[in-house]
Amino acid sequence: MVRLLAALVSLVLAAAPASAQQRLFALVSNASATTSVWETDIENGSIGEPRFVALAGGYPQQPPVVAGAGRFIVWGSATVGRPGGTLVAVDRLTGAVVTLPEIGTVVNDPTATRLFAGSGAGITAITASGTTVLADTVGLSPVAIADHGGILYATSVVDAGPPALSQLHALDPTTGARIGSMPIGANVVQALPSSDGASVWILADTRDTTPVVTTLRHLAVPSGVELLAIELASLPFNALSARIEGVNTTAGRVFVSTSLFSLPGSFSVGELRSFDITTGAEVGNVELEGPSASFLDKTTSRLLTYAASRFSRPSLRCGTAMLHLTDASTGQQLSATSLGTDACLHVTFATPPPPPVLAPVVVTSTSAVTLSWTRTPELLTQVTIEAGSAPGLSDLAVLPVTTGTSLTIPNVPPGTYYVRATA
C-alpha cells in the first residue's frame, strides 16, 4: 500500500473539483395528516430515482434538517387537534421514527452534532449525551445558526397585535446569553445568516393586517442596523409564501422564491427572484412550478432550484407532486421526477453539507506529502481520497479513509497529480 500511495501524490498537486452529487430530502404531506419521507440523489444536473424512507404522522412546520452524521432527518411537526408540536426524527438506515412532544422549530448546528429546538421551557440543545435548556430563553424560538456555529438566532413576540411585533435575537449557543437584539416590527418568517456572521437576511411579513406586506431585510449583527430592505409584495389577503433560497456574494445576488395561492384550491406558478445585494434592484426572475427550495452549488456557482407541482381539486383530494430541478442562472429545467401521488399542502427540502475540502498540501524535505481536509460532523465517517492523472479522473487510486482528517505519504517522486476528497 505504501508503494502504491507513493506513486500517487507528488511535489506538485492540483485539487480536482469536488463531486457534484448531492442528496435531497422531501417531506410530502397528504390529506390524512401523514408525512412520507423521500430521499434522492442529484448528480450532474439530474434527479435520481426517489427512494421512500419512512412514514410519520402530522404536518411538517418547517424544512427538515440533516443531523447525526447524516443519518437522521429531523423536523418540527404539528398534529391537528393537539396543542403544541412534536420533534420528529427519522433514521435513514432503519426507517425508525422517534418523536419528542412539545417541540417546535428545529435548527441544526453545522459545526457540531447538536440541534436546537424550541419548547415551552425555552430553547433546548439536543446532543448525543442528552438535552440542556439554555438559560433565559423562555419565549424564544430558534430560527437559524451562523455557519461558524458561534451565533444562534431566535425570535420572540413583543406584542401579539394586531399588528404583531417581534424581535430577532443573536445568542451565545452555549450559554443562551444575548449578543444583540434587533426589533423587527413584523412577523419573522425566516432568518439566513451571512457566511461571516456579520449580518443576517430575514423575511418578515404583516400577516395579521390588510394588506399583507412581505419584506426582505438585511441587518448588521449585532447592532441591527438595516443595510437593505426590499418589499416583495403587498396583498389583500394571506396568500403569499416566500423563502430566502440563498446568497451568492461572489455574484452579488440574494435569491428569494415566492408562491402565490390562487383560491380556492390551487397554486399559481411560483417564481425565483434575484436581487442585487447592494442596491436591492431585481436582476433576475425564473418561473417555477410551485413552492420551492434551493441550494447554491459551490462547484458550479449555480443556484439549483427544486420546485414542487401540487394541485388541489374541489373534492379536496390532491394530485401528483412533481419535483423539478431548475438552473436559476438560466431558467433552464434540468430534470424532473414524481414524488408519488396524493401529495397535499406541504413539500420541503434539505441538502446535506458540502463535501470535504482539501487544505493546502504540505511537502517536507524528505518528499513526504501530507493531505488534510475539513468536514462538518454531519458527513459520514468515511472519506475517500481519489487521485488521477488529469482533472476529474481517479484512474490512479481510490482510497477510503475511515478515520481522521489527514493522510501522509512518504517518498513521493516528482510529478503532477490531481487529488480530491469525497464523502
C-alpha positions in Angstrom: 0.0 0.0 0.0 2.9 2.4 0.8 4.4 1.9 -2.6 1.0 2.5 -4.2 0.5 5.7 -2.3 4.0 6.9 -3.1 3.2 6.6 -6.8 0.0 8.7 -6.5 0.9 12.1 -5.0 3.8 14.3 -5.9 5.6 17.5 -5.1 3.2 19.4 -7.3 -0.6 18.9 -6.6 -3.7 20.4 -8.1 -7.1 20.0 -6.5 -9.8 18.5 -8.7 -13.4 19.7 -8.4 -15.5 18.1 -5.7 -18.1 15.7 -6.7 -21.3 17.4 -7.9 -23.5 14.8 -6.2 -25.9 16.0 -3.5 -28.7 14.3 -1.6 -32.2 15.7 -1.5 -34.8 15.0 1.2 -38.5 15.8 0.7 -41.4 15.7 3.1 -44.8 15.1 1.4 -47.9 15.5 3.5 -51.3 14.1 2.5 -54.9 14.8 3.4 -54.7 12.1 6.1 -52.1 14.1 8.1 -49.4 11.6 7.3 -46.0 12.7 6.1 -43.9 10.5 3.8 -40.1 11.0 3.8 -38.2 10.6 0.5 -34.6 10.7 -0.5 -32.9 11.1 -3.9 -29.5 11.9 -5.4 -28.8 14.9 -7.5 -25.8 14.4 -9.8 -24.7 16.3 -12.9 -28.0 18.2 -13.2 -30.3 15.2 -12.9 -32.6 14.0 -10.2 -32.2 10.3 -9.4 -35.0 7.8 -8.7 -36.7 8.9 -5.4 -36.4 6.4 -2.5 -39.1 6.0 0.1 -37.6 6.2 3.7 -40.5 6.2 6.2 -43.9 7.4 7.2 -44.6 9.8 10.1 -47.7 11.5 11.5 -48.6 15.2 11.4 -47.9 18.1 9.1 -44.3 19.5 8.9 -44.0 23.0 10.2 -40.6 23.7 8.6 -38.0 22.3 6.2 -36.1 19.2 7.6 -32.5 19.3 8.7 -29.9 16.6 8.4 -28.2 15.5 11.6 -26.3 12.7 13.4 -23.5 12.1 10.8 -26.1 12.3 8.0 -28.1 9.5 9.4 -31.2 11.4 10.7 -33.8 13.6 9.1 -35.3 15.9 11.7 -38.2 18.4 11.6 -40.9 20.1 13.7 -44.3 18.7 13.2 -47.9 19.7 14.1 -50.9 17.4 14.6 -54.4 18.6 14.0 -56.4 18.9 17.2 -53.4 18.8 19.5 -51.7 21.8 21.1 -48.0 22.5 20.6 -45.8 20.5 18.3 -43.5 17.5 18.2 -39.9 16.9 17.2 -39.8 14.1 14.6 -36.5 12.2 13.8 -36.3 9.5 11.1 -33.4 7.1 10.9 -32.5 6.9 7.2 -30.9 3.5 7.6 -33.6 1.7 9.6 -36.7 3.8 8.9 -37.4 4.1 12.6 -39.3 7.2 13.7 -38.8 8.9 17.1 -40.9 11.8 18.4 -40.5 14.2 21.3 -43.6 16.1 22.5 -44.0 19.9 22.8 -41.1 20.7 20.5 -41.5 23.4 17.8 -38.9 24.8 15.4 -35.6 22.9 14.9 -32.2 24.3 14.0 -29.1 22.2 13.2 -25.6 23.3 14.2 -23.3 22.8 11.1 -20.1 22.7 13.3 -21.2 20.2 16.0 -23.5 17.2 16.3 -26.3 19.1 18.1 -29.8 20.5 17.4 -31.6 23.5 18.9 -35.3 23.1 19.4 -38.0 25.5 20.7 -40.1 24.4 23.6 -42.3 25.8 26.4 -39.3 25.7 28.7 -37.1 27.7 26.3 -34.5 26.7 23.7 -33.3 23.2 24.2 -29.9 22.0 23.0 -30.1 18.3 21.9 -26.9 16.2 21.7 -26.0 12.6 21.8 -25.4 12.9 25.6 -28.8 14.4 26.4 -30.7 17.7 26.4 -30.0 21.1 28.0 -32.3 24.1 28.2 -30.4 27.3 27.6 -30.8 29.9 30.4 -33.1 32.8 30.0 -34.6 31.6 26.7 -38.3 31.2 27.7 -40.5 32.6 24.9 -37.7 32.4 22.3 -37.9 30.2 19.1 -34.7 29.3 17.3 -34.6 30.2 13.6 -31.0 29.9 12.4 -27.4 29.5 13.3 -24.3 31.0 11.8 -22.0 28.9 9.6 -19.2 29.1 12.2 -21.6 27.9 15.0 -20.9 30.9 17.2 -24.2 32.7 17.0 -27.7 31.2 17.4 -30.6 33.3 16.1 -34.0 33.2 17.8 -37.3 35.2 17.7 -39.6 36.5 20.4 -43.1 38.1 20.2 -43.0 41.6 21.7 -46.7 42.4 21.0 -49.3 39.9 19.7 -51.0 42.8 18.0 -52.5 43.3 15.6 -50.1 44.2 14.2 -47.8 41.6 15.7 -44.4 42.9 16.7 -41.3 40.6 17.1 -37.6 40.8 17.8 -34.7 38.8 16.4 -32.1 37.9 19.0 -28.4 36.9 18.5 -27.5 34.4 21.2 -24.5 32.5 22.5 -25.4 28.9 21.6 -23.6 27.5 24.7 -25.0 29.8 27.4 -28.0 31.4 25.8 -26.6 34.9 26.6 -27.8 37.6 24.3 -25.2 39.0 21.9 -27.7 41.5 20.5 -31.4 42.1 19.9 -33.0 43.6 16.8 -36.6 45.0 16.7 -38.3 43.8 13.6 -41.8 45.3 13.8 -43.4 42.4 12.0 -43.6 38.6 12.0 -40.2 36.9 11.3 -40.8 34.2 8.7 -37.1 33.2 8.1 -33.6 34.2 9.0 -30.4 33.4 7.0 -27.1 34.4 8.5 -24.3 35.6 6.2 -21.3 33.2 5.9 -19.1 35.5 8.0 -21.7 36.1 10.7 -21.5 39.9 10.4 -25.1 40.2 9.1 -28.3 38.3 8.7 -31.0 38.3 6.0 -34.6 38.0 7.2 -38.1 37.7 5.7 -40.8 39.4 7.7 -44.5 39.9 7.0 -47.6 41.6 8.4 -49.9 38.6 8.2 -52.4 39.9 10.7 -53.1 43.2 8.9 -54.5 44.2 5.5 -52.9 44.4 3.1 -50.3 41.7 3.9 -46.8 43.2 3.3 -43.8 40.8 2.9 -40.3 42.4 3.1 -36.7 41.1 2.7 -34.3 42.8 5.0 -30.6 42.7 5.5 -29.4 43.6 9.1 -25.9 44.1 10.6 -25.2 41.9 13.6 -25.3 42.6 16.5 -26.3 46.3 16.0 -29.4 45.6 14.0 -28.6 48.5 11.6 -30.6 48.0 8.4 -28.4 47.5 5.3 -31.2 46.9 2.8 -34.9 46.5 2.6 -36.9 45.1 -0.3 -40.7 44.9 -0.3 -41.6 41.7 -2.1 -45.4 42.0 -2.2 -48.4 43.8 -0.8 -51.6 41.6 -1.0 -55.1 42.0 0.3 -55.1 38.5 1.9 -52.8 35.8 3.3 -51.9 34.2 0.0 -48.2 34.5 -0.5 -45.5 32.2 0.8 -41.8 33.3 0.4 -38.4 31.9 1.3 -34.8 33.1 1.1 -33.1 30.4 -1.1 -29.5 31.6 -0.9 -27.0 34.4 -1.1 -24.2 34.4 -3.7 -21.8 37.1 -2.5 -19.5 36.5 -5.5 -22.2 37.3 -7.9 -23.7 39.9 -5.5 -27.2 38.4 -5.5 -29.8 37.2 -3.0 -32.4 34.7 -4.2 -36.0 34.6 -2.9 -38.7 32.2 -4.1 -42.4 33.1 -3.9 -45.5 31.1 -4.4 -49.0 32.6 -4.7 -52.1 30.8 -3.7 -54.9 31.0 -6.2 -58.0 30.4 -4.1 -60.0 28.2 -4.0 -57.8 25.2 -4.0 -54.8 25.5 -6.3 -51.3 27.1 -6.7 -50.4 29.6 -9.3 -47.0 29.4 -10.9 -44.2 30.4 -8.4 -41.1 32.4 -9.2 -37.5 32.7 -8.1 -36.4 36.3 -7.9 -32.8 37.5 -7.6 -31.8 40.9 -6.2 -28.6 42.9 -6.1 -27.4 42.7 -2.5 -26.1 46.3 -2.6 -28.9 48.2 -4.4 -31.8 45.9 -4.0 -32.6 46.1 -7.7 -34.3 43.0 -9.1 -31.8 41.4 -11.6 -33.5 38.1 -12.5 -36.8 36.2 -12.4 -37.3 32.5 -13.1 -40.8 30.9 -13.3 -41.2 27.9 -11.0 -43.9 25.2 -10.9 -44.8 25.9 -7.3 -43.4 26.0 -3.8 -39.6 25.5 -3.9 -36.3 25.2 -2.1 -32.8 25.7 -3.5 -29.1 25.4 -2.7 -26.0 27.1 -4.1 -23.8 24.5 -5.9 -20.4 25.9 -5.0 -18.7 23.7 -7.6 -20.5 25.4 -10.4 -21.7 28.7 -8.7 -25.2 27.9 -9.9 -28.3 28.1 -7.7 -30.3 24.9 -8.3 -34.0 25.2 -7.5 -36.3 22.4 -6.6 -39.9 23.3 -7.2 -42.9 21.0 -6.5 -46.1 21.0 -8.5 -49.1 20.5 -6.3 -52.7 20.5 -7.3 -55.8 20.7 -5.0 -59.1 19.8 -6.6 -62.6 20.9 -5.5 -63.0 17.5 -3.8 -60.1 18.5 -1.5 -58.1 15.4 -2.8 -54.7 16.1 -4.0 -52.7 15.2 -7.1 -49.2 14.1 -8.0 -46.2 16.0 -6.7 -43.7 16.7 -9.4 -40.1 17.7 -8.4 -38.4 20.0 -10.9 -34.7 20.9 -10.9 -34.0 24.3 -12.5 -30.8 26.2 -13.1 -31.6 29.6 -11.6 -29.0 31.4 -13.6 -30.6 30.4 -17.0 -34.1 29.3 -16.1 -33.5 26.0 -17.8 -35.2 22.9 -16.4 -32.5 20.3 -15.9 -34.6 17.4 -14.7 -37.9 16.3 -13.2 -39.4 13.4 -11.3 -42.5 12.3 -9.5 -42.7 12.1 -5.7 -45.8 9.9 -5.5 -49.5 10.7 -5.5 -51.9 12.3 -3.1 -49.4 15.0 -2.1 -51.0 17.9 -0.3 -50.1 21.3 1.1 -46.5 20.8 2.1 -43.3 19.8 0.4 -40.0 20.9 1.8 -36.4 20.0 1.1 -32.9 19.8 2.7 -29.5 19.0 1.4 -26.6 17.7 3.5 -23.4 19.7 4.0 -20.9 20.1 1.1 -18.2 17.5 0.6 -14.8 17.8 2.4 -12.4 20.4 1.1 -8.7 19.7 0.7 -6.3 22.1 2.6 -3.0 23.3 1.0 -0.6 20.4 0.6 2.3 20.1 3.0 5.6 18.8 1.5 8.7 18.0 3.7 12.3 17.9 2.7 12.2 14.1 2.7 9.5 14.3 -0.1 6.7 13.2 2.3 3.3 14.7 1.3 0.5 15.3 3.8 -3.1 15.7 2.6 -5.6 17.1 5.1 -9.2 18.1 4.7 -12.1 19.7 6.6 -15.6 18.4 7.0 -18.6 19.0 9.2 -19.7 16.4 11.7 -22.8 15.6 9.6 -20.7 14.0 6.9 -20.4 10.2 7.1 -17.3 8.8 8.8 -15.5 7.6 5.7 -13.8 10.0 3.3 -12.4 8.8 0.0 -9.2 10.2 -1.5 -9.2 9.9 -5.3 -6.1 10.5 -7.4 -5.9 10.9 -11.1 -3.5 11.7 -14.0 -5.8 14.5 -15.2 -8.5 16.8 -13.8 -11.7 14.9 -12.9 -10.0 11.4 -13.2 -9.5 8.8 -10.5 -7.5 6.4 -12.6 -4.6 6.1 -10.2 -6.3 5.3 -6.9 -9.4 5.4 -4.9 -8.5 5.2 -1.2 -11.1 5.0 1.6 -10.0 6.7 4.9 -12.3 5.6 7.7 -11.0 7.8 10.5 -9.1 11.1 10.8 -8.8 14.1 8.6 -5.3 13.7 7.1 -3.1 11.2 5.2 0.7 11.3 4.9 2.5 9.6 2.0 6.3 9.2 2.3 9.0 9.2 -0.5 6.8 10.8 -3.2 8.6 11.1 -6.6 8.3 14.4 -8.6 5.3 14.8 -10.9 1.8 16.3 -11.1 -1.2 14.6 -9.7 -4.8 15.6 -9.3 -6.4 14.7 -6.0 -9.8 15.2 -4.4 -11.7 14.2 -1.3 -15.2 12.9 -1.4 -17.7 11.7 1.2 
